[in-house]
Amino acid sequence: MPEKILVTGGAGYIGAHVTKVLLEAGYDAIVLDNLSNGRGDFVPDGRLVVGDIGNRAFLNHLFAAHSFAAVCHLAASIQVGESTLLPSLYYRNNVANTLTLLDAMVAANVKQLVFPSTCAVYGAPSIQPIPESHPLNPISPYGATKLMVERILQDYSRAFELQSAILRFFNAAGAAPDGSIGEAHEPETHLIPIAIEAALGLRSHLKIFGDDYNTPDGTCVRDYVHVMDLAEAFKLSLRYLQREQTSLTLNLGNMQGFSVKEVAETVMQVSGRSFDVRVAPRRAGDPPLLVGSNQRAAEMLGWTPRYSDLNTIVRHAWQWHSGERLPVPNPLPPSAISNNLLGLPY
Ligand code: UDP
């Protein structure tokens, strides 16, 4: 029998890629998503349960109906800028609702979790590439919520023997090379898809949020990691937890940084189209430089990024965005929802 894995947020950008990789690896992946940001059509037929991780009664039914071996918990609010404006939303969604999920897991005796954390837990780091041992000092509510959950997981590990793989993502980017799924947020706030939308003529220009940072060209530097590489790390983490029966915390970076200007130039190069780029004020919560070490991920999981060059990452994103799959608001083919997973009406 293939192991059954619950993927919360599995209709979202990263979650859908995780689900794809897990299904291809032979896991029986079930997606739980409230479709607030996710797309039902990203989830293969019969695998989507629509519901909320903050609803304990609902979770109790879900865990009673399925025998999950582990949970990959990607349901979260994810925008650094928005988190500075709406902190309550972030603490509620990312911390309070995660507690509800963890308590339901413990009650159902599901004791393994893969949790995507973020490089935002480091704040404005002094060492690059950043090792996992770097002091943790988030400068945005988003980073703070992820760090709180990391801390909660340590306490749940001691109290309930819940084992977790904490994966501190750097900047997720790109799309499945087969063009089946890609990055579609509504509204879009991330740099690469916004630059692509500008190249496609769907936006009048790209705004650069600040060109007066202490970086080589004055714009922020980030470490872009292919979403399929991140998804692969979830699979390797599930295997690690099963094999080692112990928790771990890792960075998932490429060990190389690109500035906002370099990303804009790469999108122009890959798309063969130029677009207007305008300098705008800094965005709250943005540190100047974030590049991640992946040495520990290589040692502990055998993880090395397969698609590490920016050109390939942007090319896959461009293929998806410029293909048939321009974002549409939450299309949900009726066959995608598996009502009978629970026997409950949704
Ligand atoms: N950025 C930008 N213009 C945009 C969107 C993002 O200049 O329209 C910058 C942003 O300030 C940051 C970098 O691009 O320095 C990456 O931002 P993104 O939102 O993609 O990811 P984050 O680093 O917030 O996770």
Residues whose N, C-alpha, C, O or C-beta is under 5 A from the ligand:
A	BS01	UDP	V80 T189 H190 L191 I192 I194 K207 I208 F209 C220 R222 V260 R283 D286
